[in-house]
Amino acid sequence: MTRQYLGEGTSLLDYFIFAMAPISILTAIISAIRICGHSSLRAFIGRSQEGDGAVEAELCTSTSRDMYELFNRGDIARVLGKPNILELVYFPDSRSIHLFRDYLLKAQRALPIHGGSARMVLNLGKSTAQVIGDQSFDPFAYFEDTDTNPLQVWTSSRKDFDEKFENYTFFTVSAVLIGYIMQFIGLRGMSAYISLAQLGITLAMSVLRGCLRM
């Protein structure tokens, strides 16, 4: 559950919700080390030879030359590999279909492109089932009505990695581990009802985070 939530978080609100009565704190620590930890930390958790693609597929929301997202049976599947993606644009006025790159070239040259009546068809796959590794993905089309229901939000991400992240990871892992140990020590000296209340809150927040990812 923790890896799934981290792999789908895109905003500060997502991270704030994750920090409220979190579960699997050790999983979160290991995930941070896998993403941007120093080689010594990755060796300590047994991930020194792990590739960036596997980490990105499991824990990140970004895509790269090794990581792609494809529509699969009503959901988005993150897969390792480089698929063949055919993007088409359909114009209802002229009943014509164009390749997406040709559409962009026409827009750049300021040629008429039938304005707001255009709908974009994004075909993730081929005319037959697209195979990546040992998985097959069927074609998928997405229609956008720019007049009544235009696309409002487009989210992208970029990883600007340098040595600062490795230093931050050292500090963060140390601080969380110290707090994790102090929490257990503190709970032992308190009433049992406090431990039960914390367990209940953690379970409630886990259910909430699971509902947010449905």
C-alpha positions, 0 to 999 in steps of 0.5 A: 500500500505504501509503495502504491501511494508513493508511486501515485502521489503528485502533489504536496497534499498527497504527501501531507495525507501520507504523513498523517498516521503513516503505515510502513515507515520502514518501507517509506525509508527504503523507498527514499533510499532507492530513489535518491540515496547514496550508493552506500545506503543502497548497498545497505538495503541490498539494492546496490545493483538496481536499475533506475527503470525498476525504481521509477516504475514502482515508486515514481510518477514520471516517465522516461526513455525506460518507463512508459504509461499505457492504458490497460483495461480501464486503468493506466499501467506502468511498464518497462520498455519502449512502446510504439505509440501512434497519436492521431488527431481527428477533425469532425468538420472535415472528417479527416484524421492527421498524425499528431506530429503533422498537426503540430507542424501545421500549428507551428506554420500558422495554417488553418486547423479547423479551430475548436471543433478538433478532437484529439484521438490518442491511440496507445498501441497499434491497430492490433495488440502492442506487445512489450516484453511478455505483456500485450496492450490493446489500442485505446482512443481518447476523445477531447471535446475542446468546445464543451469539455476541454482538458483543464490540467496537464501534469508533468514531472522532471527529475533534477538530481544532484549530490544534494539529494544524497545528503538530504537522504542521509539526514532524512533517514537518520531523523526518521529512524531516531523518531521511529525508535523514540516513538516506541520508547515513549509509548511504553511509558504511556497508557495502553489506550494511547497505543490503541488510539494510535492504532485506530487512527493509523488504520483509519488513515490507511483506509482513507489513503486506499480509497483515494487510490481507487 
